[in-house]
Amino acid sequence: MTLFSRFAAIIVALACLTVASAAYAQEELPPPQGGKARVVVVASGMSGPEHYRTVAREISQMGYDVVLFDGNTMEGTHGAGVKDAILQAQQMPHALPGKVALVGFSLGGGMVLYYGTQWPDLVAGAVVWYPATTFIKDVPGWVSRTKVPVLMFAGEADTFRGCCLIGQAHALAAAAAAGGLSFQLFTYPKTEHDFVKDGAHYKPESYSDALQKTADKLKEYFAQ
């Protein structure tokens, strides 16, 4: 291989890495007032980021710089995908420096709950909506690794793929309380999976309450 061809190969490889990195950040939804704001990283469920654009935009309307990511790309990365999303979001044009807040839904909520809560130097707190939880087999281990406050919402009638069962939600909450974690669980009766606006089981009263509690908790996280 000539020196020129080696150089060309390096350039192509770097370009591919740049494109892959840029493609990972799905969408920045800046605050309505413009300028810079504290960052909220939103991780979608398996239905993808488009499905969660409405709720992500409503969170940005609270005055935050929201960066929406595809939770599917975080699965199987052992936390690297969540951390990469945080680091990318911190570099967005409207991002203020400092810790981010994490908001995750379903699959993305599970990734946030299990991995994103381990990094208190990067994360002020997490809010998870009907997160995947049944994959968490070592509950005491999860408690010992959780270092940031958590707010969790669960539908009491959620049976979606057995991923997000209400019994596991209560088990995690009990273990968190026993371990002295800052962990709040709110459950909604007669509410199924994906109860967000535009969701398959949109439940207006549950959604409205969870969104207001999310707003209150984000304000609390960023006041620390």
GUTOR-296165 format. One record per residue: z, x, y of N, C-alpha, C, O, CB in turn. Coordinates in steps of 0.1 Angstrom, whole numbers, plus 2048, in hexadecimal, padded with zeros to 3 digits. Each point is the difference from the previous one (the first is absolute). Glycine has a CB too. Layout:
BEGIN
ZXYZXYZXYZXYZXY ...
END
This chain:
BEGIN
8008087F48007F880C80080980C8088098028047E47F2 7EB8108167FF80880C80C7FD8098077F67FE7E080B800 81B80780C80B7FE80A7FD7F380780A7F88037FA820800 7F07E58007FC7F48088047F37F78057F78057E9815808 80E7F57E68027F47F880F7FE7FE8047F47FF7E68107F5 81E80780B80E7FE7FE8067FA80D8097F77FF7F881D7F2 7FA7F081A8057FB80D7FD7F18018087F88047F581E807 7F67E67F17FC7F28008087F87F78047F58047E5812801 81B7FE7EF8087F97F780E7FD8058057F57FF7EE8157EF 81380081980D7FE8077FF7F580A8097F88017FC8217FB 7F17E880C7FE7F680B7FF7F27FA8077F68057ED81B80A 8047ED7E67FF7F37FA80D7FB7FB8047F58017E58107F9 81F8047FF80D7FD7FA80A7FB80B8077F67FF7F581A7EF 8047F881D8097FC80B7FC7F38068087F88047FB820801 7F07E57FC7FB7F38068047F57F78047F58057E9816805 8137F77E98047F67F680F7FD8018047F48007E98137F1 81B80381180E7FE8018037F980D8097F78007FB81E7F4 7F57EE8178027F980D7FD7F17FE8077F88057F481D808 7F97E87ED7FC7F27FE80A7F97F88047F48037E48127FF 81D8007F38097F97F780D7FD8078067F57FF7F08177EE 80F7FE81C80C7FE8077FF7F480A8087F88017FE8207FC 7EE7E980A7FE7F580B7FF7F37FA8047F68067F181B808 8057EE7E67FE7F37F980D7FA7FB8017F47FE7E88137FC 82180180480C7FB7FB8087F780A8067F67FB7FB81F7F7 7FE7EE81B8067F880A7F77F48027F5801805816813806 7FA7E07F17F77F48007FE7FB80E7F47FE8048157FC7E6 80180481E7FE7FA80D80D80280980B7FD7FB7E57F27FB 80E81481680B80180A7FF7F38087F67FD80680A81D7FB 80C7E08008017F480880A80380B80C7FE7FE7EE7F27EF 80181481F80980480B8087F58067FC7F47FE7F481E806 81A7F18038087F68077F97F880A7F680680681E8087F6 7EF7E68077F87F880A80180580E7F77FE80880D7EF7EA 80781A81180180680E7F880D8027FF80580B8177F07F6 7E48107F47F880C80180A80C80080C7FE7FE7E17F680E 80D8187F680980C8018058037F27F97FD7F680D7FE821 80580C7E98058057F380D7F87FD8077FB8087F081C7FC 80C7E87EF80B7F97FB8058067F37F98087F97FE7E3812 8158117F18068047F37F77FB7F57F97F680181E80A808 7E88087EC7F77FD7F58067F97F580B8027FB7E981380B 8047E17F58037F87F47F58027F67F57FC8038197F380A 7F58177E87F68027F58017F37F780A7FD7FB7F881D806 7F37E07FD7FF7F47F87F88037F37F480580180D7EC814 80580D7E07F98027F37FD7F37F98087F87FE80481E800 7E77E88007FB7F37FA8047FF7F18048097FA7E97F7817 8117F37EB8017FE7F17F38037FA7F780580681A7E97FE 7EE80F7EF7F48037F87F37F98057F58047FD81A8007F0 7F37F181B7F57F88057F980880C7F67FB8058157F07F4 7FB82080B7FA80880A8047FE80F8067F58037E780C7ED 8108088198047FF80E7FB7F48078067FB8097FB81D7F7 7F27E47FD7FA7F48078097F47FF8027F88097E78117F3 81D7F57F88097F57FD80C8008098067F58027F280B7E6 80C80C81D80D8018077FD80380F80A8048078018047E4 7E97F68197FD80380E8077F680A80580480B7E58067EE 8177EA8038077F680980E80380280580180C7EB7EE7EC 8188147FE80E80380180280E8078098028087FC7F07E4 7F281781180080D8077FE7FF80F8078068087F18057E3 7FF7EC8197FD7FE80E80C7F980780380380B7E47FB7F0 8207F87FD80B7FA80680C80A8028087FE8097F17EC7EC 80882080280A80A8027FC80980C8098048087FC7FC7E0 7EF80381A7FC80880C8027F880D80380680A7EC8057E8 8117E880D8027F880C80F8008048047FC80B7E97F57EF 81C8147FD80E80280480180C80980B8038057FC7F37E5 7EF81281880080C80980080D7F980480A8058097E8809 7ED80E7E580080C7F87F18057FE7F77F880181F8017F4 7E98148087F38057FC8007FF7F18068087F97F880881B 7FB7E77E77FF7FD7F17F48077FA7F57FF8058177EB7FF 7F681D7F17F58067F98007FA7F280A8027F87F8814816 7F37E47EE7FF7F87F47F98097F57F580580280B7E580B 8078177E87FB8087F57FE7F87F38067F57FF80581F80B 7EC7F17ED7FE7F97F480A8057F680080C7FC7E87F2808 8217F97F880B8047F67FA8047F38078077F98087E9812 7E580C7F17FB8047F37FE80F7FF8018067F67F37E4809 80981D80D7FE80E80080D8087FE80080C7FD7EC7F0811 81F7FD7F380D8067FF8058007F28098097FC7FC7F181B 7F67FD7E18057FF7F27FC80C7F87F58058018097E2800 80B81E7F77FD80B7F780180E8077FD80A7FA7F57E67F9 81181081A80180D80780E80680180180B8057EB7ED808 81D8017ED80E8057FF80680380E8078098037F48017E7 8017ED82080580080D7F780880A8027FE80C8148017EA 7E18098057F78088097F87F68097FE80380C8018107E3 7FC7E280B7F87F78088087FA80C7FB7FE80B7F77FD7E1 81B8018118087FB80B80380A80A7FF7FD80C80B7F37E4 7F981C80C80380A80A7F380480880180280D8118077E4 7E37F88097F38028077FE7F580B7FB80380B7FC8097E1 80C7E88107FE7F580980980180D7FB7FE80B7FE7F37E2 81381381080980280B7FB80B80A8007FE80C8137FB7E5 7E98128097FC80C8087F37FC8087FF80580B80C80B7E4 7EC7E980A7F47FC8078037F680C7FB80180B7F88027E0 8167F48128047F680A80680680C7FE7FC80C8057F37E3 80581C80F80680780C7F680780980380480B8117FF7E6 7E07FE80A7F58078087F77F68067F680480780B80F7EA 8017E080E7F77F680680080180F80B8048067F97ED7E6 7F280B81B7FF80180E80B7F980880480580B7E47FC7F2 81D7F47FE80A7F880780F8037FB8097F98037E57F5801 81381C7F380D8037FA8098088097FD80A8057F87F57E5 8187FC81780A8088068068097F68007FC7F48057F281C 7FF81E7F38068097F680D7FA7FB8077F88077EE81C804 80F7F17EA80D7FC7FA7FF7F97F37F57FF7FA8137FF81C 8037FD7E48007F97F47F87F38007FF7FA80B8178107F0 7E47F37FA7F97F37FF8097F67F880A8037FA7DF809806 8137E78018057F67F77F57FC7F67F480180381B7F680F 7F58067E27F77FC7F58017F17FD80B7FB7FF7F781C7F8 7F37E38087FF7F27FC7F67FF7F47F58038028117F4815 7FF8057DE7F77FF7F48007F27F980A7F98017FA81F7FC 7F17E57FD7FE7F37FA7FC8027F17F78087FD8027EE819 80E8037E17FC8007F27FF80E7FB80A8088007EA7E3803 80081A7F87FF80D7FB80480B80B8078097FD7E67EF7F4 80E80681B80380980B80F80080380680A8037E47F3806 81C7F77F580F7FF8028078087F680B8068037F27E3807 7FE8177E98078077F67FF80F80280A8077FE7F17E77F2 7FA8178157FE80E80480980480B80680B8007E27F47F8 8197F881280980380B80F8007FC8088098037E87EC80C 8148017E980D7FF7FB80580C7F780B8048027F27E37FF 7FA81D7F780480B7F67FE80E8068098087FE7F07E97F0 7FD81181A7FD80E80580380180F80780A8047E87F87EB 80D7F581980180180F80F80180580280580A7E87F07F7 81F8057F780E80080380780D7FE80C8018027F47E77F9 7F982280080680D7FC80080A80C80580B7FF7F47F17E9 8008018237FD80A80A8067FC80E7F97FB8087F280B7EC 8227FB80E8077FC80C7FB80980C8037FC80C8117FC7E7 7E681380B7FB80880B7F37FA8057FC80380C80E8117EA 7EF7E48037F47FA8048017F18037F87FA8087FC8177EB 8157E88068007F17FF80E7FB80680A8047FC7E77FC7F0 80D7F781E80C7FA8068067F47F780C7FE8007EB808817 8007F47E28047F57F77F47F97FA7F580280481F7FB80A 7EE7FA7E87F67FA7F98027F17FF80B7FB7FF7F181A7F4 7F97E480D8007F17FE7F67FD7F57F48048018127F7817 7FE7FF7DD7F77FE7F58007F17FD80A7F97FE7FA81E7F9 7EF7E38087FE7F27FD7FB7FF7F27F78077FC8037F481C 80D7FD7E07FD7FD7F27FB80D7F97F58007FA8067E880B 80D8237FB7FB80D7FB7FF8007F18087F97F980181281B 7EE7FD7E78018037F180D8087FD80380A8077E37F77F8 8217FA7F880D8067FD8038027F18088087FC8007ED818 7F08047E38038017F27FD80E7FA8058037F57F77E5809 7FD8208097FD80E7FC80C80980280080B7FA7E77F180B 8237FF80380B80980280A7FE7F48087F68007F580881A 80280B7DD8097FF7F480D80780280B7FB7FB7E18057F7 81480B81580D8078038057FC80D7FF80780A7F980D7E8 80F7E180E8067FA80D80A8098067FF80280C7FD7E77EB 80E81D8028098098067F980C80680480580B80D7F47E5 7E480C80A7F980B8057F97FC80D80080880A7FC8017DF 7FF7EB8187FA7FB80C80A7FF80B7FE80480C7F17F07E7 81D80780A80B7FF80A80380E80580280280D8077EA7E8 7F881E80380480D8047F680780980380980880A7F97E3 7E67FA8147F68068077FD7F980E7F98058087FD8037E2 80F7EC8177FD7F880C80980480C80C8007FF7EE7ED7F2 7FF81781A80780780B7FE7F880D80580580A7F88117EA 7FC7DF80C7FE7F980D8037F17FD7FF7FC7F57EF814813 8157E98038037F17FE7F47F87FC7F480480381D7FF80E 7F17F37E77F67F77FA8037F280380B7FB7FE7F08167F0 7FA7E78168007F28007F67FB7F77F48048008147FB818 7FC7F87DF7F77FB7F57FF7F180080A7F98027FB81B7F1 7EF7E780B7FE7F17FF7FA7FD7F27F78087FB8057F681E 8087F87E17FB7FC7F27FF7F17FF8097F980580181C7F1 7EC7E68047FE7F27FD8077FD7F37FE8077F67EC7F8816 81E7F67F48087FD7F47F77FB7F48047FF7F580F7FC81A 7E08007F57F77FB7F67F580A7FD7F67FD7FB80F7EC80C 7FD8247FC7F680A7FF7FF8057F180A8067FB7FA80181D 7F17F67E17FE8057F37F38087FF7FB8027F58127EA802 7EE8188147F380780080080C7F780680A8037F67ED814 7FC8097DE7FE80B7F780E8067FB80080B7FB7EA7F9811 8217F57F680C8067FC80580C8088098077FC7F27F07EE 7FE80B82280380C80780C80080A80680A8037E17FA7FB 81C7EF8068097FF80C80A7F57FE8027F88087EB810807 8197F87E58097F57FC80D80080880580A8037F17F77E6 80F7F381980C7FE80880C8067F98098058077ED7E6803 80A8157E980C8067F980180F80380B8058027F27EA7EC 7F781881380180E80380380380E8078098047E87FB7EB 80D7F381A80480180E80F7FF8028068088077E47ED800 81C8027F280F7FF80180780C7F980A8048057F37E37FB 7FD81E7F680680C7F97FF80C80980A8078017EF7F07E9 7FC80B81D7FF80B80A80A7FE80B80780A8047E17F97F6 8197F180B80A7FD80B80E8037FC8088068087E87E9801 81480D7EB80D8027FB80380F7FE80B8058047F47E57F1 7F781D80680280F7FE80180780E8078098017EC7F67E9 8057FC81F80080680D80E7FE8078058098067E27F37FC 81E7F87FD80D7FD80580B8097FA8098058077F07E37FE 8068197EE80A8087F97FF80F80480A8078007F57E97EC 7F58148177FE80E80480280380F7FE80B8057F27F67E8 8137F481B80380280E7F380180880180580B8148067EF 7E07F08017F48018087FF7F580B8067F67FE7EF8147EE 8047F981E7FD7F580A7F37F97FB7F580480281580A811 7F97E77E67F67F87F98027F180180B7FC7FD7F28177F3 7FA7E68168017F28027F57F97F87F48048018167FF815 7F97F37E27F77F87F98007F280480B7FA8007F78157ED 7F37EB8177FF7F28037F67FA7F77F58057FE8107FE81A 7FF7F27E17F77F97F77FD7F28058087FA8078028137E6 7EA7EE80F7FB7F38057FE7F77F47F78037F77FF80881D 8117E97EC7FE7F77F57F27FA8007F97FE80B81F7FC7F6 7E38027F47F37FA7FE7F58088077F67FA8058157F07FA 7F68238017F68098067FB8097F68078077F88057F881E 7E68027E97FA8087F67FC80E80780380380B7F57E87E8 80181D8057FA80D8047F67FD80B7FA7F680180A8157E9 7FA7FF81F7F680080A8017F48097F77F88037FA8137ED 81C7F38168027F58097FD80380E8047F880980E8017E7 7E78118137FC80480E7F57F68057F97FA7F880E81E804 7F77E88117F57F98067F38057FA7FE80D7FF80F7EF816 7EA7FC7E77F38037F98028047F17F78037F980080581D 8167F77E68038047F27FD7F47F67FE7F580481381B804 7EE7F37EB7FD7F67F680B7F57FF7FD7F57FD7F781D7F7 8187F281080B7F680080880080D80C8008007F68037E7 7F67FC82480680080D80A7F58017FD7F47FE7EE81580C 8217FB7FB80B7F680180580280F8078098038007F87E4 7F57F682280280280E80F8038048038098087EA7E87FC 81C8077F680E80280480680D7FB8078078077FB7E17F8 7FA81C7F580480D7FA7FA80C8088078098047FB7EC7E5 7F180A81A7F980A80880680280E80280B8047E97F07EE 8177FA81480580080E80E8078008038088097F07E37FD 8168117F180D8067FF7FF80F7FD8078088078027E17F2 7EF81B7FE7FF80E7FC7FA80880B80480B8037FA7EE7E5 7F980181F7FA80780C80A80380B80080A8067E97EC7F4 81F7FF80980A80280A80A80A7FC8058088087F87E07FF 8078187EC80A80A7FB7FA80E80180780A8028047E47EF 7E881380C7F980D80180180580E80380C8027EE7ED7EB 80C7FE81D80080480E80E80580480280A8067EC7E57FF 81C80A7F780E80480380480D7FA8068088068007E07FC 7F681A7F180380C7F97F980C80680580B8018007E87EA 7EE80C8197F980B80580680480E80180C8037EA7EC7F2 8197FE81280780480D80D8087FD8038098077F37E2804 8118117EB80C8077FC7FD80E7FB8078098048047E17F6 7EB8177FE7FC80D7FB7FD80A80B80580B8017F37EA7EA 80080681F7FC80980A80A80280B7FE8098097EB7F07F2 82280080580B80280A80980B7FB8088058087F67E37FE 80181C7EE80980B7FB7FD80D80680780A7FD7FB7E97ED 
END
